Every structure is written in C-alpha cells, then in structure tokens.
Amino acid sequence: MKAKVEVFLKPGVLDVQGKAIEGALHGLGFGDVAGVRVGKTIEFDLKATDAEAARAEVKQMCERLLANTVIEGYRVEVGA
C-alpha cells in the first residue's frame, strides 16, 4: 500500500524558505507571485492491507517523527 504525507508550516508561522523563493522570483521578473509557502512530501510503501489501519499508522509516524506538530501540519493519503 502506498502512503503519501505532505508536511507544511501552520498558518502564521514565518516561512523563511518561502520568503526567499518569493524574493528570488520577484528578482527574476515574476512580480505577481505572493504568499509562497514551502513544504515537503514524503512517500513510502506499507505492508498493510487495511487502508484505515494504514492511515492510523501513518498519522502516528507524523506525530512522532515526520512533522513537528508545534509548527507544522500534515496531510495523509493512503491508497493501493
């Protein structure tokens, strides 16, 4: 079973990478760009066959390692 986790900074948390990319894009002439936010995607395979059990396991992984839940949120997708 495939799992995909998207980790992103919570609203209100300063995204330094996003600001740097936004500034660089402006410097390249893309002045209409605003509100750039940077996140990460983590994809992996699980041996689980039950989607709900897999989703619960991946959420535990996020809470314990994959996301800093003080400043980051996450989205989990689990599929065949």
Order of alpha helices (4+ residues) and beta strands (2+ residues): beta-alpha-beta-alpha-beta
